[in-house]
Amino acid sequence: MKVSCTLTPMQHFLVFGNHPRLSLAEFKAIRQDIEKPMIIGSAAIVQDANWNGDILMQRLGGTVKLGDIVGTLAIDACDADAIFALVDSRLRRPSVDFGWTVFGGSKGFAYTLSRMAIPFKKVLKTNGISSRWVTAEHGGEISPAAVAKLKLTSDGVDICLFPEAGLVHVGLTTHVQDADSWSLRDYGRPARDDKNGMLPPKLARMMVNIANIPRNGTLVDPFCGSGTVCMEATLCTHASHIIGSDIVAKQIADSIRNQEWLVKNGIYREDDISRLKLFVSDVKKIGSHIANSSVDAVVTEGYLGPTLRGNEDVEILRKNVTLVKELWHETLKALHPALKKDGIVVCIWPGYKTTKGSAFVSLELDLENLGYVLVEPVGDWEKNHGPLVYSRPDQHITRRIVVLKKI
């Protein structure tokens, strides 16, 4: 007799945001103890006996949903009745709101699964449950904000289906990213520098997590600006020393102002301030402030080059590349003595794209002479390796997230 359904009590899923590979690298860095996950579209399924959704959702920057896999169905046994049997115990009676999202699979089969929400609603009615199918405005995945607003993780259910290799994994969302808290730390801070551009807090968080600072370790951001990396490191690590420096005094003043705001609004504990140290310094002179072999990780964005309008010639873009490369040569030289053996640098090398061409910063050929080796942060968790890139469609600068190790 063919088994059509298997229960998977230790399987869980993550749904990634707009940069899935970067989000996967972030998760891998903090959970190196688990086996390679199953990647399905913009999501991953993991086997994890030590899963703690509360802690993970608070820590991860690039993951927008977490949940439990409640069962796995053979494709030919996957229908509304079978899915109802798997989620029945979690349904609120006599009425329930439910979300229904398919991740991965072929276009045709994904569409078939997505339309299965209609017969599922009929099955609910047959079992005495009135329901409302909550859909996204333009179809597709229901946003984490909508899941939170409608309380689908507590008063309803957010059903996620993951078709893969002849099976359909059925999941229920348990946690969603708190969009309001991220927005508050991004746009609510009193000191922001929109003119020169700002590192998004979610990207800063992912970079800090990729660095995986040890408990009681030391993190340095030598281009701290208004303090985004320091802020996220304070919130998501147990580092004892979080050090920010910048050559511009106003930026350090802005960082201090933001720290005071974080304490006032209860985002920081008052004792968090004792972990932080800020000072004005040229990166080439940072060694006068930091002891040799004392730093576990450097996490920083650095200078991205002049603001682009979008119509610059390639020659201008190449000049930008030369300028930024020279800065990074000096920076990596200056940081090397401060880093511990095998210390990590998580940084950003920009790329430029306009209507007339593109150019990209790259220092791979210089790394050995500078005392570093390039690290592949996703490792064997994916088939196709390549640069980790953070970009937005309306921007002319892309950010390549680079991980280096001191040798």
Secondary structure, DSSP 8 states (H G I E B T S, - for coil): ----EE--TTEEEEEE-S-HHHHHHHHHHH-TTS---EEETTEEEEE-TT--HHHHHHH-SSEEEEEEEEEEEEGGG-SHHHHHHHHGGG--SSEEEEEEEE-SS-HHHHHHHHHTHHHHHHHHHHTT-EEEEE--TTSS---HHHHHHTTTTTTSEEEEEEEETTEEEEEEEEEE--HHHHHHHHHS-S---TTT----HHHHHHHHHHHT--TT-EEEETT-TTTHHHHHHHHH---SEEEEEES-HHHHHHHHHHHHHHHHTTSS-GGGGGGEEEEE--GGGGGGTS-TT-EEEEE------S---S---HHHHHHHHHHHHHHHHHHHHHHTTTEEEEEEEEEEEEEEEETTEEEE---GGGHHHHTEEEE-SSGGGSSS---EEE--TT-SEEEEEEEEEE-
